[in-house]
Amino acid sequence: MAAIDTTRPTVIGFGFGTRLSGIMTMISSAFSTWNDKRTTRNELSKLTDRELDDIGLSRGDIDRITR
């Protein structure tokens, strides 16, 4: 049986590595959020008006939802 250790040592201090890690985390999070919104907008745009109505939405709601 294989095991993967997912724990990481705690970094003490506020050195360059810690700041860089924080910046990279923020960038990654922002990109992930943008991509989720983009994907949602594209998928909702593919639906017909009837399908949107079935889930309680209209074409005008798509932009509002993904903001």
C-alpha positions in Angstrom: 0.0 0.0 0.0 1.3 3.4 -0.9 1.0 6.5 1.2 1.5 10.1 0.4 2.7 12.5 3.1 0.7 15.7 2.6 2.0 17.6 5.7 4.5 20.3 5.3 6.7 21.8 8.0 5.6 25.1 9.4 7.6 28.1 8.2 8.5 30.4 11.0 9.1 34.0 10.2 8.3 36.3 7.4 11.2 35.9 5.0 11.2 36.2 1.3 10.1 32.6 0.8 7.0 33.1 3.0 6.0 36.3 1.1 6.6 34.6 -2.2 4.5 31.7 -1.2 1.7 34.0 -0.1 1.8 35.9 -3.4 1.8 32.7 -5.4 -1.2 31.4 -3.4 -3.1 34.6 -4.1 -2.3 34.5 -7.8 -3.3 30.8 -7.9 -6.6 31.5 -6.1 -7.4 34.5 -8.4 -6.7 32.4 -11.5 -8.8 29.5 -10.2 -11.7 31.9 -9.4 -11.5 33.5 -12.8 -11.4 30.1 -14.5 -14.4 28.8 -12.5 -16.5 31.9 -13.5 -15.4 31.6 -17.2 -16.4 27.9 -17.3 -19.7 28.6 -15.6 -20.5 31.5 -18.0 -19.6 29.3 -21.1 -21.7 26.4 -19.9 -24.7 28.5 -19.1 -24.4 30.3 -22.4 -24.7 26.9 -24.2 -28.1 26.2 -22.7 -31.3 27.0 -24.6 -33.7 29.6 -23.2 -36.0 26.7 -22.2 -33.2 24.9 -20.3 -32.3 28.2 -18.5 -36.0 28.7 -17.6 -36.1 25.2 -16.2 -33.4 26.1 -13.7 -34.9 29.5 -13.0 -32.6 31.7 -15.0 -32.7 33.9 -18.0 -30.0 35.1 -20.4 -29.7 38.3 -18.5 -28.9 36.4 -15.3 -25.7 34.8 -16.7 -23.5 37.8 -16.4 -24.9 38.7 -12.9 -24.2 35.2 -11.7 -20.6 35.1 -12.9 -19.6 38.4 -11.5 
